[in-house]
Amino acid sequence: MKILLAGGGTAGHINPALAIAGYIKKRRPDTQFLFIGNKDGMEQRLVPQAGFEIKSITISGFQRSLSPKSMLANAKTVGRTFSSSAAAKKIIKEFKPDICIGTGGYVSGPVVREAAKLGIPCIIHEQNAYPGVTNKMLAKRVKKVMLAVEAAKPYFKDAPIVVTGNPVRGEILTADKAESRKKLGLDQRPVILSFGGSLGAQKINEALTDILVRSGKDGRYQHIHAYGKYGGWLPDAIKEKGVVIEDCKNLDIRPYIDNMPECMAAADLVICRAGAITLSEVQAMGKPAILIPSPNVAENHQYHNAMALVNAGAAEIIEESDLSGEAVIEKADSMLQSAETLAKFSENSKKMAITNANERIYAVVKQVLHLL
């Protein structure tokens, strides 16, 4: 069996594709996989790291602004729409997949569209309650639209829908806390894991500076923090406040977390955005969380994602308008001071988890290919 996967731009689109491929590979080791990603996307690093082959096309999205710069960018996007479709078609014809799976992001548009034109059965997966524009456009071209949540159904009228949940990487489900702590060189002090997304969130990096500096000085917490692609200023900012990171064994500050299953398994508290895949992994591991939803997403869907956990007693929330170093420290200290409190958050988080999404998605693949 040959499977073509397309998805990229952010980890939220890439990790589901990797989870799907990893799950199917375990069950059908003879399966051949090929990913198609954007030439400059994160997928160029993450996919090979996971052991899969990737080929590239160049695609971008349209900008809504009418500024000269945006209009020039949109003109380039029009050109890339045609060139990316031609490039995708060439790759598809060479690989000859049995099925094509799209997980969102601009890159999945031309790939799924061209695969469908060539008569290859296609399915797509939507991770959020409010779907992305690419998946909405592709819905009528595919055999199945797989949704993470029921709330997304109204946006896919007349489409062949099945609710599967969000795929979670196998390593997330099997990672052990004690073993992960040992591997990461962590002791028994509380461990905080924080990140603001692959690109880095300026507001989160700014707010986390105070607690990182405090931990660097008093050693109260062990802290793993990823500052993202555009947060390279953070280490210097911490140093300016009197903390030499290299001298603090309890601080692990880096651009990106490549070993997320280990880091999340080791954590007592996670501080992060409220993207769909991130929350699925937090729930699967039963991790107490402080959620800082991004206000810069369609329909404010991260806020609604976050409130689902808050209302279930599985997380706390700090809206970006209320975000500060003081607010982070106050909530973190409050949650970490009681093992009983953490245990309750953990229990409630686990109750929300859908841990068989990979199995459900594989069932859809088999159904579409008549392998049942």
C-alpha positions as CSV (number, residue, x, y, z in Angstrom):
1,M,0.0,0.0,0.0
2,K,1.2,3.5,-0.9
3,I,0.0,6.5,1.1
4,L,0.6,10.1,0.2
5,L,0.2,12.7,3.0
6,A,0.0,16.5,2.7
7,G,-0.1,19.0,5.5
8,G,2.2,21.7,6.8
9,G,2.9,25.2,7.8
10,T,2.6,24.6,11.5
11,A,3.1,21.7,13.9
12,G,-0.7,21.6,14.2
13,H,-1.0,20.3,10.7
14,I,2.2,18.3,10.5
15,N,1.9,16.2,13.7
16,P,-1.5,14.7,12.8
17,A,0.0,13.5,9.6
18,L,3.0,12.0,11.4
19,A,0.7,10.4,13.9
20,I,-1.4,8.8,11.2
21,A,1.6,7.5,9.3
22,G,3.3,6.2,12.4
23,Y,0.1,4.3,13.4
24,I,-0.4,2.7,10.0
25,K,3.3,1.8,9.7
26,K,3.1,-0.2,12.9
27,R,0.1,-2.2,11.6
28,R,1.2,-2.5,8.0
29,P,5.0,-2.3,8.0
30,D,5.2,-2.8,4.2
31,T,3.3,0.4,3.6
32,Q,5.2,3.1,1.6
33,F,4.7,6.7,2.7
34,L,5.5,10.0,1.0
35,F,4.9,13.4,2.4
36,I,4.5,16.5,0.3
37,G,5.3,19.7,2.1
38,N,6.0,23.4,1.5
39,K,9.6,24.1,0.5
40,D,10.3,26.4,3.4
41,G,7.9,24.8,6.0
42,M,8.7,23.2,9.3
43,E,7.7,19.9,7.8
44,Q,11.1,19.9,6.0
45,R,12.7,19.3,9.4
46,L,10.0,17.3,11.3
47,V,9.1,14.7,8.7
48,P,12.6,13.4,8.0
49,Q,13.2,13.4,11.8
50,A,10.3,11.0,12.1
51,G,11.8,8.8,9.5
52,F,9.6,9.6,6.5
53,E,10.4,10.8,3.0
54,I,9.3,14.2,1.9
55,K,9.1,16.1,-1.4
56,S,8.5,19.8,-1.8
57,I,6.3,22.3,-3.6
58,T,6.0,26.0,-3.1
59,I,2.7,27.5,-2.1
60,S,1.4,30.5,0.0
61,G,-1.8,31.9,1.1
62,F,-3.6,35.1,0.1
63,Q,-3.3,38.2,2.3
64,R,-6.4,40.3,3.1
65,S,-4.7,43.6,3.3
66,L,-4.8,45.9,0.3
67,S,-1.4,47.4,0.9
68,P,1.1,47.4,-2.0
69,K,3.2,44.8,-0.2
70,S,0.2,42.5,0.3
71,M,-0.9,42.9,-3.3
72,L,2.5,41.9,-4.6
73,A,2.5,38.9,-2.3
74,N,-1.0,37.9,-3.6
75,A,0.3,38.2,-7.2
76,K,3.1,35.7,-6.3
77,T,0.5,33.4,-4.6
78,V,-1.6,33.3,-7.9
79,G,1.5,32.2,-9.7
80,R,2.4,29.6,-7.1
81,T,-1.1,28.2,-7.3
82,F,-0.5,27.1,-10.8
83,S,3.1,26.0,-10.4
84,S,2.4,24.1,-7.1
85,S,-0.4,22.2,-8.8
86,A,1.9,21.2,-11.6
87,A,4.6,20.2,-9.2
88,A,2.2,18.2,-7.1
89,K,0.7,16.4,-10.1
90,K,4.2,15.4,-11.2
91,I,5.1,14.0,-7.8
92,I,1.8,12.1,-7.5
93,K,2.2,10.5,-10.9
94,E,5.7,9.3,-10.0
95,F,4.7,7.9,-6.6
96,K,1.3,6.4,-7.7
97,P,-0.4,6.4,-4.3
98,D,-3.3,4.2,-3.4
99,I,-4.8,7.0,-1.2
100,C,-4.0,10.7,-0.4
101,I,-4.5,12.1,3.1
102,G,-4.6,15.9,3.7
103,T,-4.3,17.3,7.2
104,G,-4.6,21.0,6.4
105,G,-2.4,24.0,5.7
106,Y,-2.0,25.6,2.2
107,V,0.2,22.8,0.9
108,S,-2.6,20.2,1.2
109,G,-4.8,22.2,-1.2
110,P,-3.0,21.6,-4.5
111,V,-1.9,18.1,-3.5
112,V,-5.4,16.8,-2.6
113,R,-7.0,18.6,-5.5
114,E,-4.6,17.1,-8.0
115,A,-4.8,13.6,-6.5
116,A,-8.6,13.7,-6.7
117,K,-8.4,14.8,-10.4
118,L,-6.2,11.8,-11.1
119,G,-8.8,9.5,-9.6
120,I,-6.9,8.7,-6.4
121,P,-9.2,8.3,-3.4
122,C,-8.7,11.2,-0.9
123,I,-9.6,11.9,2.7
124,I,-8.9,15.0,4.8
125,H,-8.7,15.6,8.5
126,E,-9.8,18.8,10.2
127,Q,-8.4,19.4,13.7
128,N,-10.4,22.4,14.9
129,A,-14.0,23.2,15.7
130,Y,-13.8,26.0,13.2
131,P,-12.2,24.6,10.0
132,G,-9.5,26.1,7.9
133,V,-10.3,27.5,4.4
134,T,-8.3,24.8,2.6
135,N,-10.3,21.9,4.1
136,K,-13.6,23.6,3.4
137,M,-12.7,24.0,-0.2
138,L,-11.6,20.4,-0.5
139,A,-14.5,18.8,1.3
140,K,-16.6,18.1,-1.9
141,R,-13.6,16.5,-3.7
142,V,-12.9,13.8,-1.1
143,K,-14.3,10.4,0.0
144,K,-14.3,11.3,3.7
145,V,-14.0,14.4,5.9
146,M,-12.6,13.4,9.3
147,L,-13.4,15.8,12.1
148,A,-11.9,16.1,15.5
149,V,-15.1,17.4,17.1
150,E,-18.8,17.4,16.4
151,A,-18.9,21.3,16.5
152,A,-17.2,21.4,13.1
153,K,-20.1,19.5,11.3
154,P,-22.1,22.6,10.3
155,Y,-19.2,23.9,8.2
156,F,-19.2,20.8,6.0
157,K,-22.8,20.5,4.8
158,D,-23.4,17.7,2.4
159,A,-19.9,16.4,2.9
160,P,-19.2,12.7,3.8
161,I,-18.4,13.3,7.5
162,V,-17.0,11.0,10.2
163,V,-15.9,12.2,13.7
164,T,-12.5,10.6,14.6
165,G,-11.0,12.9,17.1
166,N,-7.5,14.3,16.7
167,P,-4.7,11.8,16.1
168,V,-2.1,11.6,18.9
169,R,1.4,10.3,18.3
170,G,2.0,6.9,19.8
171,E,4.9,8.2,21.8
172,I,2.6,10.6,23.6
173,L,0.4,7.7,24.7
174,T,3.3,5.5,25.9
175,A,5.8,8.0,27.3
176,D,6.6,7.4,31.0
177,K,7.0,10.2,33.5
178,A,9.8,8.7,35.7
179,E,11.7,7.4,32.7
180,S,11.4,10.7,30.8
181,R,12.6,12.7,33.9
182,K,15.6,10.4,34.2
183,K,16.5,10.8,30.5
184,L,16.2,14.5,30.7
185,G,18.3,14.7,33.9
186,L,15.5,16.1,36.0
187,D,15.1,15.6,39.8
188,Q,12.0,15.6,42.0
189,R,11.4,19.3,42.0
190,P,8.2,20.4,40.0
191,V,8.7,20.6,36.3
192,I,7.0,23.3,34.1
193,L,6.9,22.8,30.3
194,S,6.0,26.0,28.4
195,F,5.8,26.9,24.7
196,G,4.0,29.4,22.5
197,G,4.0,27.5,19.2
198,S,6.6,26.7,16.6
199,L,7.0,30.3,15.5
200,G,7.1,31.6,19.1
201,A,4.5,33.9,20.7
202,Q,5.9,37.3,21.7
203,K,3.4,37.8,24.5
204,I,4.0,34.4,26.0
205,N,7.8,34.8,25.9
206,E,7.5,38.1,27.6
207,A,5.2,36.8,30.3
208,L,7.3,33.7,30.9
209,T,10.5,35.7,31.4
210,D,9.7,36.5,35.1
211,I,9.1,33.0,36.2
212,L,12.1,31.7,34.3
213,V,14.3,34.4,35.9
214,R,12.9,33.6,39.4
215,S,13.5,29.8,38.9
216,G,17.0,30.6,37.7
217,K,17.7,32.5,40.9
218,D,15.9,30.4,43.6
219,G,15.8,26.9,41.8
220,R,12.1,26.4,42.9
221,Y,11.0,24.8,39.6
222,Q,12.7,23.0,36.8
223,H,11.6,24.6,33.6
224,I,11.6,23.6,29.9
225,H,10.7,26.5,27.7
226,A,10.6,26.7,23.9
227,Y,10.7,30.3,22.6
228,G,10.1,29.6,18.9
229,K,11.5,30.8,15.6
230,Y,11.1,34.5,16.4
231,G,11.9,34.4,20.1
232,G,15.7,34.4,19.9
233,W,15.9,37.5,22.0
234,L,14.6,35.7,25.1
235,P,18.0,34.2,26.4
236,D,19.6,37.7,26.3
237,A,16.6,39.2,28.1
238,I,16.9,36.6,30.9
239,K,20.7,37.3,31.1
240,E,20.0,41.0,31.4
241,K,18.0,40.2,34.5
242,G,20.9,38.6,36.2
243,V,20.5,34.9,35.3
244,V,23.1,33.0,33.3
245,I,21.2,30.2,31.7
246,E,24.2,28.0,31.2
247,D,24.8,28.0,35.0
248,C,21.2,27.0,35.8
249,K,20.8,23.2,35.5
250,N,17.1,23.6,36.2
251,L,16.5,25.7,33.1
252,D,16.2,24.2,29.6
253,I,15.5,27.1,27.2
254,R,15.6,26.3,23.5
255,P,14.0,27.4,20.2
256,Y,12.0,24.3,19.6
257,I,11.1,21.1,21.4
258,D,11.8,18.1,19.2
259,N,11.3,15.6,22.0
260,M,7.8,16.7,23.0
261,P,6.6,13.3,24.3
262,E,9.5,13.1,26.8
263,C,9.2,16.7,27.9
264,M,5.4,16.6,28.3
265,A,5.6,13.3,30.1
266,A,8.1,14.8,32.6
267,A,6.1,17.9,33.2
268,D,3.8,18.6,36.3
269,L,2.3,21.6,34.6
270,V,2.1,22.7,30.9
271,I,1.7,26.4,29.9
272,C,0.8,26.8,26.3
273,R,-1.6,28.0,23.6
274,A,-4.9,26.2,23.0
275,G,-4.4,24.7,19.6
276,A,-6.4,21.5,18.9
277,I,-3.5,19.1,18.6
278,T,-1.7,20.5,21.6
279,L,-4.8,20.1,23.8
280,S,-5.4,16.6,22.5
281,E,-1.9,15.7,23.6
282,V,-2.3,17.4,27.0
283,Q,-5.5,15.5,27.6
284,A,-4.0,12.2,26.5
285,M,-1.2,12.6,29.0
286,G,-3.6,14.0,31.7
287,K,-1.5,17.1,32.2
288,P,-2.7,20.1,34.3
289,A,-2.4,23.2,32.1
290,I,-2.5,27.0,32.1
291,L,-3.9,27.9,28.7
292,I,-3.2,31.1,26.9
293,P,-5.4,31.1,23.8
294,S,-4.3,33.0,20.7
295,P,-6.7,35.9,19.9
296,N,-5.4,35.9,16.3
297,V,-7.3,32.9,15.0
298,A,-10.5,32.5,13.1
299,E,-13.7,32.6,15.2
300,N,-11.6,32.8,18.3
301,H,-11.6,29.0,18.3
302,Q,-8.6,28.7,20.7
303,Y,-10.6,30.4,23.4
304,H,-13.5,28.0,23.0
305,N,-11.0,25.1,23.0
306,A,-9.5,26.3,26.2
307,M,-12.9,26.9,28.0
308,A,-13.9,23.3,27.3
309,L,-11.0,22.2,29.5
310,V,-11.5,25.0,32.1
311,N,-15.2,24.1,32.5
312,A,-14.2,20.5,33.0
313,G,-11.8,21.4,35.8
314,A,-8.8,20.3,33.6
315,A,-7.1,23.6,33.1
316,E,-6.8,27.3,34.0
317,I,-6.9,30.1,31.5
318,I,-5.2,33.4,31.1
319,E,-6.5,35.5,28.2
320,E,-3.8,37.4,26.4
321,S,-5.4,40.7,27.4
322,D,-4.8,39.7,31.0
323,L,-1.4,38.1,30.4
324,S,1.6,39.2,32.5
325,G,4.5,37.8,34.3
326,E,2.7,38.2,37.6
327,A,-0.4,36.4,36.4
328,V,1.6,33.4,35.2
329,I,3.5,33.2,38.5
330,E,0.3,33.4,40.6
331,K,-1.5,30.7,38.7
332,A,1.6,28.4,38.4
333,D,2.3,28.7,42.2
334,S,-1.3,28.1,43.0
335,M,-1.5,24.9,40.9
336,L,1.9,23.5,41.9
337,Q,1.6,24.0,45.6
338,S,-0.8,21.1,46.1
339,A,-0.3,17.5,44.9
340,E,-4.0,16.9,45.4
341,T,-4.9,19.9,43.2
342,L,-2.6,18.7,40.4
343,A,-4.0,15.2,40.7
344,K,-7.6,16.5,40.3
345,F,-6.6,18.6,37.2
346,S,-4.9,15.5,35.8
347,E,-7.8,13.2,36.4
348,N,-10.3,15.7,34.7
349,S,-7.9,16.2,31.7
350,K,-7.7,12.4,31.1
351,K,-11.5,12.1,31.2
352,M,-11.7,14.4,28.2
353,A,-9.1,12.5,26.1
354,I,-10.0,10.6,22.9
355,T,-7.1,8.2,22.7
356,N,-8.2,6.0,19.8
357,A,-8.4,8.6,17.1
358,N,-5.5,6.9,15.2
359,E,-7.5,3.7,15.2
360,R,-10.6,5.4,14.0
361,I,-8.7,7.2,11.2
362,Y,-7.1,3.9,10.1
363,A,-10.5,2.4,10.0
364,V,-11.6,5.2,7.5
365,V,-8.5,4.5,5.4
366,K,-9.3,0.8,5.2
367,Q,-13.0,1.6,4.4
368,V,-12.1,3.9,1.6
369,L,-9.7,1.3,0.2
370,H,-12.1,-1.5,0.7
371,L,-9.6,-3.3,3.0
372,L,-12.2,-4.1,5.8
